[in-house]
């Protein structure tokens, strides 16, 4: 019976080990505040605890902009270490950061960013002049500059969204093309139709091969009976038949020697195993895991003239 988490914690406490309780996901407002502070997409932090979201957002911000606003806390104990992002989360964060960097380097985003910076500089310059006592600057001037700066920020956000959507569309098209290529390879180029045709041809040839082996073994049994009926001498092996000078003899295991040549019953399954191994070797094919496709085939049990 598997040990429940509750029981495991109870045993750990009895042994004097402290096990931190699992953190609950932070409130949406907290996650939204973290996302805004580190300029990351809120959905990337969904379902995370506050500490975990803080660490992940800081890592993304550091990869994209340099030093983060607030460095993530270094783990000082097992509880803090358990809050660090997992390997999958780190990879997702790195991918997110790379994507953000590519978007920021797009010409449209660069141009919109420059326009936003210029609008912000204009607004700041007008406000500085007002502070310095320039009475020619009116609220209308600063209001228009502020609206222009806000509008430039909106245009920057629109440029980022447009580039992001375009890249996502391109990725979708690439994925669709890759899936289509795989589908063509598995269903057409290397699909069942091609294999079925080759398998049918191989089956026909193998059927004829097995039939020939069976017929040959039947002929050998009949030959053995015929030679035995006429009093042909019997020896344990062809070696002893040669020593006795018998070119034609009966041998052990229903084999015969005729004109100095030995004929043994053939095991169809061993011959097929040997054919599969030899064909795989000729084709350079390996079994799963890169093993040699030899099955139980042993060249020592195949008559030399059949190899």
N, C-alpha and C positions, 0 to 999 in steps of 0.2 A: 504494500500500500504506500503511495507516495506521501512524503511528509509535507504537511501544509505549511504555508508561510507563518501562520500564527503559532503553530507548534514549534517551528524552528526558532522563532524569536524567544519563545518561552524557555526552551532548552538553553539558548545562548545566555539569557539573563541568569539562569541558575548557575551557569559556569562562569559568570562574571564578565561576560562580553557584552559590550554596548552595541546595539544595532540601530542605526538611525531609522526613524520612520520614513516611509517614502513621501516625497514632497508632493503637494497638490499643485495643480496648474494655477498660475497667477491669474488674477482678475483681468478681464479684457482691458480695463482702463490702465492697469499697470503695464501690460504688454504694449499697449498703444503708446504710452509715454516713453518706454524704452526704445521702441521702434523710431519714434520721432527724434529722440535724443541722439541716436546713432545713425539716423538716416537710412534705415533698412525697411524692407517691406514688412508690414505687420503680420501677414500670413505666414512668414518664415518662422515667427516666434509662437505661433498658435499652439496651445496645449502644453507649453513649457512652464517650468517653475520660474519664479522671478530671478533667482541666481543663475540658473541655466540660460535663461534668455539674455541676461546681462552679459554673461561670458561670450555667448555666441554673437550677439550684436557687436560687442567690442572687437572681437576677432575680425568680423567682416569690415568694420570701419577702419581698423588698423591696416588691413590688406589693401583697402581702397584709397584711404586718405593719409595713411601714416599713423602717428601716435593717436590712440583713442582719447575721447574725452575723459573716460574713467577706465583705468586698467583693470582687467579682471583679477579677482583675488586669487593668490597662489594657494594651492591646497596645503593646509598645515596638518590635516589629519585625514583619516579614512572617510569621514563624513563629507568633508569638503572635496576630496578627490572623487567621490561618487557623483558629485554635481557637475564635473567637467563633461564637456561634450563627448559623445561616443565617436568612434572612427567614422561611422556613416554620417553623423552630424557634421564632423569636421570636413569631410569630403564635400558634403552639400554646401557648407559655408564657403569653402574654397571655390567651388563652381559658381556660386552666387557672386562672389567677389570678382572672379574673372569676367563673368558676364557683365557686371556693372562697369568694370574698367573698359571693356570693349565698347560699351554703349557711350561712355563718357568721351572716348576717342573718336566717335563718329563725327564727320564734318558738320552735319546739321546740328548736333548737340554742342559741338565746340563753338559754332557761330552763335547759337542761342545763349550759350554760357557767357560768351564775350559781350553780347548785347545786354544781358542781365547785369554783368559786372559794371558796364559803362553806365547803365541807368542808375545803379546803386551809387556809383561815384558822383554822378550828377546830383542826385538827391542829397548826398552827404555834403557836397560842396555848397549847395544852396543853404542847407541848414547851418553850415559853418559860417557863411556870410551873414545870416540872420543873427547868430550869436555874437558875431563881431560888430554888429550894429549897422549893417547895410540896410537903410530904409527903403531902398529900391526893390528889395525882394519882398513880395507880398505872399499872402496865404494862397493866392491863386497859383503862384509859381511853385511853391512847395507842394501844393495839392496835386498839381499836374505831374510834377516830378515823382511824387510818391505813387500816383496811379500808374505812371509809366514804368516805375521800378517793379510794381506789383504785376503789371501786365507782362513785363519781360520775364519775370519768374514763372508766370503761367505758360508763356511760350516755351520756356526751357523745359518745364514739366511735360508739355505736349510733345516737344521734340524727343524727349527720352521715351515717352510712351510709344510714339510712332516708330522709333527705331527698335524698341523692344518687341513691339507687335510684328514688325517686319522680320526681325531675326527669328521669332517664334514661328512665323509662317514658313520661313525658309527651312527651319528645322523640321517642321511637319512635312514639307515636301521631300526633304532628304530622307526622312524616316519612311515615307510612303514609297519612295523610289527603292530604298533598300529592301523593304518588305516585298515589293514587286519582283525585285531581282532574286530574292531567296525563293519566292513562290515559283518563279519560272524554273529555277535550278532544280528544286525538289519535285515539282509536279510534271515538268516537261523534259528538260535536258537529261535529268537523272531520275525521272519519275517512274511510276509503276508500270507504265506501258512499255518502256524500254526494257525494264528488268523482266517483265512477264514474257516478252518475246524471247529474250535470251534464255530465261529459265525454261521455257518450253522447248527450245532447241537442245539445251543441255539435258533435259529430262528424256527427250527422245533418244539422244545418243547414249545416255546412261542406261536406259531401258534395254537398248540393243546390246550394250556391253554386258550387263548382268545376264541377259538371256544367253549370250555366247558363253559366258563362264559356266552357267548351269549346264548347258549342252556339252561343254567340254568335260565337266566333272562326270556327267552321265556316261560319256564315251569312255572315260578312264575306268569307271566301275565295270562297264561291260568288257573292256580290254583285260582288266584284272581277272574277271571271271573266266574269260576265254583262255587266257594263258594258264590259269590254275587248272582248268579242265584238261589241258593237254600235258600236265605234269611238269610245268616250268619250275625250275628250282627257286627256292625262296631264301633270301638273305635279309639280315637286319638293316643293312645299308648298302648303298652303291659301292662303298669302299670294299666291303667283303665280297660283293659280286665281282668286282674287278680282280680281287686277289684270286678268286676261284676261276677266273677266266670266263665268266658267264656274261656275254654282252646283253642277253635278254634274260630278265629275272624278275621275280616278285619281291617287293621291298616292304618294309614295315609301314603302317599307317595307310594301307591301300594304295601305295605308290608302286610304279613299275619302272624297270629299266629296259629300254628298247634300243638295240644297236648302240649301246654304250651311253645313251642319253636318258636322264632320269625325268620321270613325269610324276608330279605330286598333285593331290587335290588342291584346288585354289579356294581361299576364303574370300568371298566376294566383299564382305565389309572391310577387310584389311586392304584389299586392292583399291576400294573406293576412297578409304582414308588416305592411302598413298597418292592417289590421283589428285585429291583436294590439296594435299600438302605440296605436291610438285607443281600444280597449276598456280597456287598462291605464290610459290617461290618464283616462278617464271613471270608472274604479273607484278611482283614486288608488293604484294598485299600482306598486311599485318593484321592480326586479330586485335580485339579491344585491349587497350593497354600496351600495344606495341609488341605483343607476344607472337612467336612464330606459329603459324597455323599448321601444326603437324599432327594434332589429335593423337591417335594411338598408332599412327603409321610408323613402322620400323622397316628400314630398307633391308634389314637382315632376314625378314620373313617373306620378302618378295623375291621370287626366282629372278636370277640375274638377267635372263633373256626377256623378262617381262618389264624390266625397268627402263 
